[in-house]
Amino acid sequence: MFSKLRRIGCLPWIALLFALAAGWWFSQTPSHDRVWADDVARLLEARVDGNTVHLDNVRNFTWRTEDDYTASWESREYPLDQLQSADLILSYWMGPHIAHTLVSFGFADGRYLTFSLEIRKESHEQFSAWKGFFRQYEQVLVAAEESDIVRTRSNARGEDVYIYRVQLDKPALQHLFLAYVAKAQELEQQPEFYNTLTSNCTTVIYELAKVIAPLPMDYRLLASGHVAEYVQEQNGLTPNVSYEALQQAGYINERALQADQTGEDFSSAIRKGVPGIQ
């Protein structure tokens, strides 16, 4: 009886703690007005004018090391009817089960533009997956040159990076590209929190891509290091090639490092020998 009374007596305290936690949670509001780290200092600005997509604040940094770089933000125009390809890029920074996911779009003139949803770190912050559960980071959609956003991972940070050609027809390519543009416009108008579980670099690809075709939920959307296997099972990668062969041929690090030595175009170098890429 006394045990039951003690439990009943605890209920108001539990309710109070829950109310305090809920109050704290909802008091946290995302903002664009902070002192940001250099590589996420600017928001991507996008405008669609018929066949042409105008982008401001495309990132084109030159990275010598992870901390030594020359910053450059540029304006670009991309014709939708010249969109030719999409590649899934995975960068492994925390073992085989977790990877940062990027999507890179190729155009007929040889240019590539890579989109990456990331935490928008303040100048004093470091990334913590744990803090990412608790409204501690805003999110930012970065659009960048591959020689910036891919090369910094393979060459400056030493992460293991893989590239896979995605099988999409032109209408689907355009739809996915415009979905990223719409996401950039949405974030420009209204800041949002990054969430390690529900709103991250992989879940955004799923949310944008499922508008093109229905896609099943899968644990590999959270264990992002395995997301290429998931895409292959949805018939989204180069057909008639095993996943093991796609992964082996898609490993870019040696080619990326060699491009630094030879001066070869970075985007061309990392795609050599990748199945499905001419």
Secondary structure, 3 states (H helix, E strand, C coil): CHHHHHHHHHHHHHHHHHHHHHHHHHHCCCCCCCCECHHHCCCCEEEEECCEEEEEEEECCEECCCCCEECCEEEEEEEHHHEEEEEEEEEECCCCCCEEEEEEEEECCCCEEEEEEEEECECCCCCCCCHHHCCCCEEEEEEECHHHHCHHHHHHCCCEEEEEEECCCHHHHHHHHHHHHHHHHHHHHCCCECECCCECCCHHHHHHHCCCCCCCCCHHHCCHHHHHHHHHHCCCECCCCCHHHHHHHHECHHHHHHHHHHCCCHHHHHCCCCCCCC
